[in-house]
Amino acid sequence: MNTKTTKEPTERKKLKRAARKKATPKPKRAAGVARGSEKRKIRHMAKGQRKR
């Protein structure tokens, strides 16, 4: 949601909350998908290589 046109922070907050309430709920995370702290960590990354 774009709220850049609204200057007042409190008004922007109201708009964002209303949009969040109206939006469809996000689906649950799949069983096999690890979250941030559960992901495999890398020891040393070479330049240009993917992290995972």
N, CA, C and O atoms as a printed pandas DataFrame, in Angstrom:
     atom_number atom_name residue_name chain_id  residue_number  x_coord  y_coord  z_coord
0              1         N          MET        A               1    0.848   -1.179    0.000
1              2        CA          MET        A               1    0.000    0.000    0.000
2              3         C          MET        A               1    0.889    1.236    0.000
3              4         O          MET        A               1    1.851    1.321    0.763
4              5         N          ASN        A               2    0.562    2.182   -0.854
5              6        CA          ASN        A               2    1.349    3.393   -0.978
6              7         C          ASN        A               2    0.743    4.506   -0.125
7              8         O          ASN        A               2   -0.383    4.937   -0.375
8              9         N          THR        A               3    1.484    4.970    0.881
9             10        CA          THR        A               3    0.994    6.046    1.748
10            11         C          THR        A               3    1.911    7.258    1.692
11            12         O          THR        A               3    1.882    8.101    2.589
12            13         N          LYS        A               4    2.725    7.351    0.646
13            14        CA          LYS        A               4    3.697    8.444    0.546
14            15         C          LYS        A               4    3.019    9.802    0.377
15            16         O          LYS        A               4    3.596   10.826    0.744
16            17         N          THR        A               5    1.804    9.826   -0.174
17            18        CA          THR        A               5    1.126   11.108   -0.394
18            19         C          THR        A               5    0.621   11.708    0.914
19            20         O          THR        A               5    0.416   12.918    1.001
20            21         N          THR        A               6    0.419   10.865    1.940
21            22        CA          THR        A               6   -0.058   11.347    3.236
22            23         C          THR        A               6    1.134   11.823    4.059
23            24         O          THR        A               6    2.064   11.060    4.320
24            25         N          LYS        A               7    1.098   13.085    4.463
25            26        CA          LYS        A               7    2.231   13.656    5.202
26            27         C          LYS        A               7    2.172   13.353    6.697
27            28         O          LYS        A               7    3.199   13.110    7.330
28            29         N          GLU        A               8    0.981   13.368    7.246
29            30        CA          GLU        A               8    0.819   13.197    8.691
30            31         C          GLU        A               8    1.059   11.744    9.107
31            32         O          GLU        A               8    0.381   10.852    8.597
32            33         N          PRO        A               9    2.008   11.477   10.024
33            34        CA          PRO        A               9    2.311   10.099   10.427
34            35         C          PRO        A               9    1.120    9.359   11.043
35            36         O          PRO        A               9    0.931    8.170   10.787
36            37         N          THR        A              10    0.321   10.054   11.849
37            38        CA          THR        A              10   -0.818    9.386   12.487
38            39         C          THR        A              10   -1.865    8.989   11.453
39            40         O          THR        A              10   -2.477    7.925   11.548
40            41         N          GLU        A              11   -2.060    9.858   10.466
41            42        CA          GLU        A              11   -3.020    9.561    9.390
42            43         C          GLU        A              11   -2.532    8.379    8.559
43            44         O          GLU        A              11   -3.315    7.510    8.175
44            45         N          ARG        A              12   -1.226    8.359    8.288
45            46        CA          ARG        A              12   -0.623    7.261    7.518
46            47         C          ARG        A              12   -0.800    5.940    8.261
47            48         O          ARG        A              12   -1.097    4.909    7.659
48            49         N          LYS        A              13   -0.613    5.989    9.576
49            50        CA          LYS        A              13   -0.770    4.794   10.406
50            51         C          LYS        A              13   -2.195    4.254   10.322
51            52         O          LYS        A              13   -2.405    3.046   10.211
52            53         N          LYS        A              14   -3.171    5.161   10.375
53            54        CA          LYS        A              14   -4.571    4.760   10.273
54            55         C          LYS        A              14   -4.861    4.084    8.938
55            56         O          LYS        A              14   -5.547    3.063    8.881
56            57         N          LEU        A              15   -4.324    4.672    7.855
57            58        CA          LEU        A              15   -4.534    4.104    6.523
58            59         C          LEU        A              15   -3.923    2.709    6.411
59            60         O          LEU        A              15   -4.530    1.794    5.855
60            61         N          LYS        A              16   -2.715    2.564    6.948
61            62        CA          LYS        A              16   -2.032    1.274    6.887
62            63         C          LYS        A              16   -2.780    0.203    7.674
63            64         O          LYS        A              16   -2.930   -0.928    7.212
64            65         N          ARG        A              17   -3.246    0.567    8.858
65            66        CA          ARG        A              17   -3.983   -0.387    9.684
66            67         C          ARG        A              17   -5.272   -0.823    9.009
67            68         O          ARG        A              17   -5.640   -1.998    9.043
68            69         N          ALA        A              18   -5.952    0.134    8.397
69            70        CA          ALA        A              18   -7.196   -0.179    7.688
70            71         C          ALA        A              18   -6.925   -1.119    6.521
71            72         O          ALA        A              18   -7.687   -2.055    6.283
72            73         N          ALA        A              19   -5.838   -0.868    5.795
73            74        CA          ALA        A              19   -5.481   -1.712    4.651
74            75         C          ALA        A              19   -5.112   -3.121    5.110
75            76         O          ALA        A              19   -5.452   -4.108    4.457
76            77         N          ARG        A              20   -4.410   -3.203    6.243
77            78        CA          ARG        A              20   -4.002   -4.506    6.769
78            79         C          ARG        A              20   -5.214   -5.323    7.182
79            80         O          ARG        A              20   -5.261   -6.536    6.974
80            81         N          LYS        A              21   -6.194   -4.646    7.769
81            82        CA          LYS        A              21   -7.413   -5.316    8.210
82            83         C          LYS        A              21   -8.218   -5.833    7.017
83            84         O          LYS        A              21   -8.810   -6.911    7.070
84            85         N          LYS        A              22   -8.226   -5.039    5.937
85            86        CA          LYS        A              22   -8.999   -5.375    4.751
86            87         C          LYS        A              22   -8.342   -6.482    3.918
87            88         O          LYS        A              22   -9.038   -7.232    3.234
88            89         N          ALA        A              23   -7.011   -6.589    3.971
89            90        CA          ALA        A              23   -6.276   -7.551    3.146
90            91         C          ALA        A              23   -6.611   -8.986    3.536
91            92         O          ALA        A              23   -6.969   -9.269    4.679
92            93         N          THR        A              24   -6.486   -9.886    2.560
93            94        CA          THR        A              24   -6.743  -11.304    2.843
94            95         C          THR        A              24   -5.614  -11.844    3.710
95            96         O          THR        A              24   -4.464  -11.441    3.534
96            97         N          PRO        A              25   -5.911  -12.745    4.640
97            98        CA          PRO        A              25   -4.853  -13.275    5.514
98            99         C          PRO        A              25   -3.823  -14.085    4.736
99           100         O          PRO        A              25   -4.155  -14.803    3.793
100          101         N          LYS        A              26   -2.574  -13.953    5.151
101          102        CA          LYS        A              26   -1.492  -14.678    4.478
102          103         C          LYS        A              26   -1.590  -16.157    4.802
103          104         O          LYS        A              26   -1.991  -16.523    5.907
104          105         N          PRO        A              27   -1.223  -17.030    3.836
105          106        CA          PRO        A              27   -1.274  -18.467    4.114
106          107         C          PRO        A              27   -0.195  -18.870    5.115
107          108         O          PRO        A              27    0.831  -18.203    5.245
108          109         N          LYS        A              28   -0.444  -19.971    5.817
109          110        CA          LYS        A              28    0.531  -20.470    6.789
110          111         C          LYS        A              28    1.783  -20.926    6.056
111          112         O          LYS        A              28    1.716  -21.342    4.899
112          113         N          ARG        A              29    2.915  -20.847    6.727
113          114        CA          ARG        A              29    4.183  -21.281    6.146
114          115         C          ARG        A              29    4.170  -22.803    5.998
115          116         O          ARG        A              29    3.690  -23.514    6.881
116          117         N          ALA        A              30    4.694  -23.288    4.895
117          118        CA          ALA        A              30    4.733  -24.731    4.647
118          119         C          ALA        A              30    5.568  -25.429    5.715
119          120         O          ALA        A              30    6.454  -24.823    6.318
120          121         N          ALA        A              31    5.279  -26.701    5.941
121          122        CA          ALA        A              31    5.929  -27.445    7.022
122          123         C          ALA        A              31    7.439  -27.556    6.845
123          124         O          ALA        A              31    8.177  -27.502    7.829
124          125         N          GLY        A              32    7.915  -27.712    5.603
125          126        CA          GLY        A              32    9.343  -27.931    5.372
126          127         C          GLY        A              32   10.161  -26.664    5.245
127          128         O          GLY        A              32   11.376  -26.749    5.061
128          129         N          VAL        A              33    9.554  -25.500    5.334
129          130        CA          VAL        A              33   10.272  -24.245    5.117
130          131         C          VAL        A              33   10.812  -23.721    6.448
131          132         O          VAL        A              33   10.057  -23.488    7.392
132          133         N          ALA        A              34   12.131  -23.543    6.502
133          134        CA          ALA        A              34   12.757  -23.062    7.729
134          135         C          ALA        A              34   12.642  -21.557    7.826
135          136         O          ALA        A              34   12.683  -20.854    6.815
136          137         N          ARG        A              35   12.497  -21.063    9.048
137          138        CA          ARG        A              35   12.489  -19.622    9.270
138          139         C          ARG        A              35   13.916  -19.165    9.521
139          140         O          ARG        A              35   14.829  -19.987    9.591
140          141         N          GLY        A              36   14.114  -17.867    9.658
141          142        CA          GLY        A              36   15.451  -17.268    9.723
142          143         C          GLY        A              36   16.459  -17.954   10.610
143          144         O          GLY        A              36   17.538  -18.314   10.138
144          145         N          SER        A              37   16.149  -18.152   11.885
145          146        CA          SER        A              37   17.121  -18.728   12.811
146          147         C          SER        A              37   17.327  -20.220   12.570
147          148         O          SER        A              37   18.333  -20.791   12.993
148          149         N          GLU        A              38   16.371  -20.849   11.888
149          150        CA          GLU        A              38   16.454  -22.292   11.639
150          151         C          GLU        A              38   17.226  -22.628   10.360
151          152         O          GLU        A              38   17.547  -23.791   10.119
152          153         N          LYS        A              39   17.524  -21.618    9.542
153          154        CA          LYS        A              39   18.187  -21.868    8.265
154          155         C          LYS        A              39   19.646  -22.260    8.473
155          156         O          LYS        A              39   20.268  -21.903    9.474
156          157         N          ARG        A              40   20.176  -23.009    7.498
157          158        CA          ARG        A              40   21.574  -23.397    7.556
158          159         C          ARG        A              40   22.439  -22.158    7.406
159          160         O          ARG        A              40   22.180  -21.328    6.534
160          161         N          LYS        A              41   23.455  -22.019    8.234
161          162        CA          LYS        A              41   24.331  -20.857    8.181
162          163         C          LYS        A              41   25.551  -21.188    7.325
163          164         O          LYS        A              41   25.906  -22.352    7.140
164          165         N          ILE        A              42   26.181  -20.135    6.810
165          166        CA          ILE        A              42   27.363  -20.335    5.985
166          167         C          ILE        A              42   28.588  -19.886    6.776
167          168         O          ILE        A              42   28.502  -18.957    7.579
168          169         N          ARG        A              43   29.708  -20.530    6.557
169          170        CA          ARG        A              43   30.928  -20.166    7.289
170          171         C          ARG        A              43   31.620  -18.997    6.618
171          172         O          ARG        A              43   31.901  -17.985    7.259
172          173         N          HIS        A              44   31.896  -19.135    5.320
173          174        CA          HIS        A              44   32.597  -18.072    4.613
174          175         C          HIS        A              44   32.041  -18.000    3.199
175          176         O          HIS        A              44   31.897  -19.024    2.531
176          177         N          MET        A              45   31.733  -16.811    2.752
177          178        CA          MET        A              45   31.140  -16.662    1.430
178          179         C          MET        A              45   32.138  -16.016    0.473
179          180         O          MET        A              45   32.701  -14.964    0.775
180          181         N          ALA        A              46   32.356  -16.642   -0.672
181          182        CA          ALA        A              46   33.209  -16.047   -1.694
182          183         C          ALA        A              46   32.383  -15.031   -2.474
183          184         O          ALA        A              46   31.158  -15.143   -2.537
184          185         N          LYS        A              47   33.036  -14.056   -3.059
185          186        CA          LYS        A              47   32.330  -13.034   -3.823
186          187         C          LYS        A              47   31.634  -13.651   -5.026
187          188         O          LYS        A              47   32.214  -14.460   -5.751
188          189         N          GLY        A              48   30.398  -13.259   -5.224
189          190        CA          GLY        A              48   29.645  -13.740   -6.391
190          191         C          GLY        A              48   28.959  -15.073   -6.172
191          192         O          GLY        A              48   28.331  -15.585   -7.098
192          193         N          GLN        A              49   29.053  -15.661   -4.978
193          194        CA          GLN        A              49   28.417  -16.941   -4.716
194          195         C          GLN        A              49   27.094  -16.708   -3.997
195          196         O          GLN        A              49   26.926  -15.724   -3.277
196          197         N          ARG        A              50   26.158  -17.634   -4.207
197          198        CA          ARG        A              50   24.892  -17.563   -3.492
198          199         C          ARG        A              50   25.108  -17.989   -2.051
199          200         O          ARG        A              50   25.964  -18.828   -1.771
200          201         N          LYS        A              51   24.348  -17.423   -1.148
201          202        CA          LYS        A              51   24.512  -17.747    0.266
202          203         C          LYS        A              51   24.027  -19.137    0.607
203          204         O          LYS        A              51   24.672  -19.860    1.366
204          205         N          ARG        A              52   22.863  -19.519    0.035
205          206        CA          ARG        A              52   22.299  -20.840    0.357
206          207         C          ARG        A              52   21.967  -21.570   -0.910
207          208         O          ARG        A              52   21.481  -22.700   -0.862
